[in-house]
Amino acid sequence: MIPRILTRLALERSRQLPIVTVTGPRQSGKTTLCKAAFPDKPYVSLETPDVREEATRDPRAFLARFPEGAILDEVQRAPEITSYLQEIVDARNRNGEWVLTGSQHFALVEKITQSLAGRTAMLQLLPLSFEELRAEHAGDDVNVQIVRGGYPRLYDQAIPPAAWFADYVMNYVERDVRQLLGIGDLATFHTFLRMCAGRVGQVLNLFALGADCGVSHATARRWMSVLEASYVVLRLQPLHRNVTKRLTKSPKLYFFDTGLASHLLGIRGRDDLVHHPLRGALFENWVVTEVMKWRWNRGLSTDLAFYRDARGAEIDLVVEKALDPIALEIKASQTPPLDLGPAFAAFEALLSSAPLAPRRVERRVAYAGDRRVRVDGIELLPWNEIDRADW
């Protein structure tokens, strides 16, 4: 088992609050992390039909079986139980009793904010980061990292990625969508999923996406929301500071795991990726999610955006720190880019006109090379040093 960085935060939060809730994609390692971090707690999976039926039919009797608390896995399968947990934790007033996991973020968070606000820590576990893989896979090149992705089972067992991702799409992604939306035409949905992969790193246009798949805008929006709720895709929002200049208002589309995106694009190995026209977009996706993992593994809010104005000036990723924001350009070349000064200057000029102007902007470039240097006030970060920068 590869140690997970989030474990330390889960233990810390369990000493502060009665409940720790861990959400994230299916197969991202939530159950393994929780069992390893809390080995003395009973484990119960609410995916199991008879257990779920018992928890739903008589929640009080079910929870009474665990006087010292328990790990309740996939709790979104019996969301009503959170209301009864509120009563229990308020009566006992003990920290660290319950650990919940869930794979459908929006549904679970909505229920928890109604019932368990102020009683639970909300942690998010994504597939393995390069920081976690570094000890055993530092010799891999970035193309291998992108194609394989970060799902733990691909590293714990010798499973070919193509076979594993095919099963993952059928057994988890499509099953979750059927449960949430009752989709009958899975062929059209699978086309929609592949079309999403083909738009990685692009500003999202749901009208065009729906039209290309033969579904309405409303259907495309609903399917996209479910994919986001299930941690398949993420929408990176544009910078929303109160500025006077016209900025792009639509989000950019990424996948939480580049291995899944690569699979949907028909990329089966490193050599396929090297010559693929979307290699640059997938590299950008990989960097964005690595920064997100770095922040989530430390309990930090996402606070990520991108910047693009009406004239085409763009910053790929902005870490929105109030006083010292980080502006990150992402380039898939192995040679350090040297012509990024104007893009950073345009971005800084925009922020200087905002009501809360930053003290300074940290200029960074992530690229596919291997030298970490600072040139003309810009820090050049090779791909395998992303996790060693402070985000």
N, C-alpha and C positions, 0 to 999 in steps of 0.2 A: 504493500500500500504506500502510495506517495503521500507524505505529510501535507496537510492543507493549512495554509496560513490563517484561514478564518477560525481555526480551532481555538487559538488563543483568545480571540475576541468573544467567541461563544462562551468560553469559560468565565471570562471577565464579566460579561453581561449577566450570566447566571448567578453571580454573587450580588448583583444589584437589583434584580427583578424576579418575580415569581415564575415568569415564562420566557423562554427563548424560542423565537419562530425563525426557521430557516427556509427560505424559498429559493427557487432556481429551476433551471430546466430539468426535465426528466433525465435520469442517468448522469447527472452532474456530480454525484457523490454525496448528496445530502444525508442519506441513511448511513453510509459508511462513516462520515464525519461525526454524526450524532452518536452513533454507537461507540466510536473510539473515544470521544470526548466525555461521554457519560456512561461508562461501562456498567455501572451498578443499577442503572434504571431499567425497568421492564420495557420491552419493545413491543409495540402493537401496530400492525399495518391495517389501516382502514380501507385499503384496496381489496382486502379479503372479504368476499360477500357476506359470510356469516358473522364476522366481526362487525362489519359496517351495519348489518341489520340489527345486531344487538345494541350498538351504540346509538342508533337512530331510534329504536323502539323504546329503550329505557335508559336515557343518558345518565341519570343519577346513579342507578345501580351499576352501570358500566364503569363510571369514573370511581365509584366507591371501592372497586377492586384494587385501586392503586393508592393506598394511604400515604405513600411517600412520593407520589407523582410517577410519571412514565414518559417515554418517547412515543408520541402519536404521529405515525407516518401518513402522509398524504391526507391531511386533515380536511382539505377541501371536499373530500368525498362524503363527509358528514359535518357540514359547516355549522349546524345547529348546536353542536357540542360546545362551541366557544362560549355561548351564553351561560351554560352550566359551569364551565370552568371559571367564569367571572365570580360566581357565587362561592365556589370552593376556595379560590386564592384569597378572596377578601376575608373569608372566615378564618383561614389558617394563618395568613400573614407571614408566609415563609418564602424566602427567595430560592430560586434554582430548582423548583419542584418539577416543572413540566417543560418538555421540549416538543415543539410542533414542527412538522415539515409540510411543504406544499409545492405543487408544480404549476398552479394556475394563479398567477400573482394578483391580478385585479380582483377576482372573486374572493380570494382569501383575505386580501388587505381590506376590502370593503367590510367583510364580516368582522374582522378583528378590530377595525376602527370603531365599529358599533358596540362591540362587547368587551374588548380587552385593552382599550386605549389606556396608556399609562401603566399597564401591567405586564407588557411584553416588549422585549427587544426584537426589532425586525432586521434580520440579516439576510443577505443575498449571496448565494454560492453559484458562481458560474463554472463552466468546465475549467480544467487545469490551465493555469497561466504559465508562461515561460519561466517566471520566477520560481514556480513550484517544480518545473521540469528540469531546471538548469543542472541540478546535481547529476542526473543520469543522461541528459540529452543535450548537453551544451555543444556537442560536436555536430548536431544536426544543422543543416542550413535552413534559412527562413522559408524556402519553398517547401521543404518537408514539413515544417511546422504548420504552414498554412493548409496544406492538403490533408494532413492527419487531423488537425484540430486538437481539442483538448479533452474530449470525453475520456474519463479514467479507464474504462474497460479496454480501450484500444491500446493502453499501455500496460495494464495488468495482465492481459491475456493476448495471445498471438492470434488476433482476429484480423483478417484483411479488411481495411477500412471500407472498401466498396461493398462488401457483404454486410458489414455491421450497419452502415448508414442506410442501406436498402431496408433492412429490418427495422431500423429506428423510425424511418418515415412511416412505414406501414403500421408498426405496433404502437407507436406513441403519438406522433404528430397527427396522423389521420384518425386515430382512435379518439384523441382528445377533441378534435374538431367535430367528429360525429356526435360525441357526447354533448358538446356545447351548442352546436348549430343544427344537428340532425341533417347534415349534407348527404344526399343520396348519390349525386353525380361526382364520385371521387376523381374521375378522370379529368374533369374540368378543374377541380380544386388542385390536382397535382400539376396541371398546366399553370395555374396561378402561382403555385409555389416555385416552379422553375422560372417563371417570368420575374418573380421577386429576386431570385438569385441573379438573373441577368441584369438587374438594375442596382446591384450593390454599389454603394458610393455615389449614387445619383440622387438629385432632388426628386422627391416622390410626387408623381402626378397620378392620382387614383382614377381619374377619368380615363386617361390613356391606358393605364394598366388594365382596368376593367374591360375596355373596348378590345384590347389585344387578346383577352381571354374569353370574350363573348359573354361577359356578365355585366350587370348594371353597376353604376358608380356606388349605389347603396350596398350592393352585395360585396363589391371589392372592399369597401370601407369596413363592413362587418367581418369579413374574412381576415383582413389585416389586423383588426383589433384582437381577434382570437389568437392569431399567430404571435402578436406582441404579448398578450396575457400568458401564453404558454412558453415564453422565453425562446421563441424561434427567431423572430426578427426584432429589431429595435429601430425606433425612429429618433434620429439625432436632431434636436430642434435648432433652429437658427438663433443667433444672438438676439436677446430680447431687451437689452438695455434701452433706456429711454433716450433715444438719439433722434436727430432731426432728419438724417439722410434716409433715403429709401433702401431697405434691405430685403433680401429674399425672405418670404414668410412661410414657405413650405419646408418640411423636414427632409433630411437625407435618410436613405434606407440602408441598413446594415443587418447582418446576421450575428447572433450571439456567438456562433461558432463557424469559423471559416472552413472547417472540414465538411460540415453539412452543406454550406453554400457551394463549395467545390464539387461535391458529389452531385448536387442538383444541376450543375453546369456540365456534367459529364467528364470532369477532370478526375482521373483515376491514379495519378502518380505525379512525381516531381517533374518529369519531362513534359507531361501534358501541360502543366502550369507554366513552365518557362516560356512556352511558345503561345500561350493563350492570350487573346486580346484583352481579357479582364484581369490579367495578373496585377497591374497597377492598382485596380480597384480592390482586389482581394488583399493586397498588401496593406492598403489604407484601412480596410476593414479590420485586419489583424491588429494593427497598431491601435486603432480606436478602442477595441475591446480589451487589449492589454492594459491601456490606461484605466479603463473602467474597472477591470479586475483589481488593479493596484489600489484604487480608491475603495471599492466595496470590501476588499479583504481587510481593510483597516477601519471599517465602519464609517467612512466618509460619504457624504451625499454625492450624487452623480456630478452635478454642476458642470456638465459638458455641453458644448454648443459648437456651431460652426458659423463662419462669417462670410457672407457674399453680398456685394452691393450690385446696384443696377448696371454698373459699368463692367462687371465681371471680376473685380478685385476679390480675392478669396483667401481665407485662412481655413485650413482643413479642420482643425480642432482647437477650441478655446476652452481652457480650464478657468472657470469664472470665479477667481478669487477677487474679493472686493478691492483690495489695495494693490495687488501685484498679480494680475491675470497672466496666464501662460498662453502664448500663441504658438501653435505647433503646425508646421507645414510637413506633409508626408510625401516622400518621393521614393519610388520603387527602384531607382537606379543605384548601382554600387559606387558611382562616382559622386562625391559631395556636390550638390548644386551651389552655384555661386551668384545667382541672379535674383535672390529673394528679397533684397532690401526694399524695393518699391512696394511689394505686397504688405510687408510688415509696416512700412511707413504709412500706407493708406489706412490700415487698421488702427494704428496709434492715433492718427489724426481724427478718425471717427470717435474714438473713445475720449479724446481730449475735449470734444464738444458735448459730452454727456454731463448731466448734472452732478454725478459722482465720478469725476475723472480719476483714474488710477494714478498711483505714484509713479509707477513704471510698468512696462510690459516685458515679460521674460520671453525672448525670441529663441525658439528651438526648431530644429529640423530633424525629423526621423527619416533615416534612409537605409538602404539595404547593404551598405558597406560595412567596414570593420574598424574605422578610426573615430575616436571621440575627441573632437577638438573644438575650439572656439575661434571663430573668424569674424571680424568686424562686428562684434557684439552679438553674434548668433552662435548658439551651441549646436553643434552637429552630433546627433545621437545615432550610433549604429543600431540596427534592429535588436541585437543581443545585449544592449545596454539600456533598453527602454525601462526595465524594471529597477534599474539602479539610479534613476533620476527621481527627484521628489515631485510628486504630482498632487 
